[in-house]
């Protein structure tokens, strides 16, 4: 439509019609209105683009904060897991130490009993 209005305006100017002709003024006003409308639309578009850019930056910032929060949580959970594993390892070492000690004590007791049985068996053999 703008192109048609400009052609009509140019044809009126080419034919050297009087600038005061009502249709020329009408077309000039229509062109001016359209150009004003285009400028306003360009400004609205620029505002919308700036708004979207701010929104994208806001979302990016929130995502970065979420990422940092999640990484911190992962770090804390790993530390807790390491701590639990260390406690578990210590507990396992204590249990193994206690079991080995008990086993050694039992073995010593078994050896002592075997010696006693052997001694008693020898005494019985001497008595018979």
N, C-alpha and C positions, 0 to 999 in steps of 0.2 A: 504494500500500500504506500509506503514511503517513496519507493521508486516511482510509482505512478504519479504521486503528488509532485515530485521533483521534475518529472518529464513535463507535466502540465505547466509547471511554473517556468521551466526553461523555454518551452514552446511559446509561452506568453511573452517572455523576455526577448526571444529571438524574433518574434513578429513585431517587436518594438511597440507592443501595446503600452498604453499609458500605465505608469506605476500606480496611478490612483484608481485604476479599474477595480471594481469591487471583487472580482474573482481572483485577481492577483493578490490583493490584501488577504483574502480568505485563504489562499494557498500558502502565502507566507506565514500566516498565523498557524495553519495546520502543521507546517514544517517546524516552526518554532515549538509548538506544543509537543510534537513527536520527539524533537531533539531534547527538550526538557524531560520528557518521559524516559527517554533512553538514559540520560544522565542520572535520573533518580533510580532507575533500575540498576545501573552500574554501581551506584553507591550502595543500594540494598544488597547487591551481590557481594561487594567488597566487605560489607558488614557481616554478611552471612559467612563468608570465608574466614574472616577474623574470628567469628564466634566458634566456628568448627575447629579452627586451629587451637583456640584456647581450650575447647572441650577435649581435643585430642591430647593436648599437653597435660590437662588435668587427669585424664584417664591414664596416660603414660606415667605420671607421677604416682598415682594410686597403685598402679601395677608394680612400679619399682618398690614402693613401700611394702606392698604385699610380698614381693619377692624377698626383700630383706627380712621381713618378719618370718617368713617360712624358712629361710636359710638359718636364721638364728634359732628357730625351733628345732630344726634338724641338728644343728650343732649341739644344742642342749640335750637332745635325746641321745645323740652319739656319746656325749660325755656321761650321761646317766648309764647307758649300756656298758661303757668301759668300766665305770665304777662298780656296777653290778657284777660284771665279769671278774674284776679284780677281787671283789669280796667272795665271789663263788670260788675262785682259784684259791684264795686264802683258806676258805672253809674246807675245800677239797684237800688241801695240803695238811690241814690240821686233822681231818678224818683219816687220811692215809698215814700220817704219823702215829695217831692213836692206834690204828689197826696194826701197823707194823710193830709198835711197842707191845700190844697185846699178843700178837703172834709170837714175837720173840720171847715174851714171858711164858707163853704156853709151851713153846719149844723147849725152853729151859726147864720148865716143870716136867715135861714129858721125858727129857733126858735124865732128870733127877729121879723120876719114878722108875725108868728103865734100869738105872744103876741100882736103885733100891731093890727092884725085882730080881736083878741079877745077883745081888748080894744075898738076898734071902734064899734064892734058888741054890746058891753055892753053900750057904749054911745048912740047908736041908740035905744037900748031897753029902756034906761032911758028917751030918748027924746020922745018916742012914748008913 
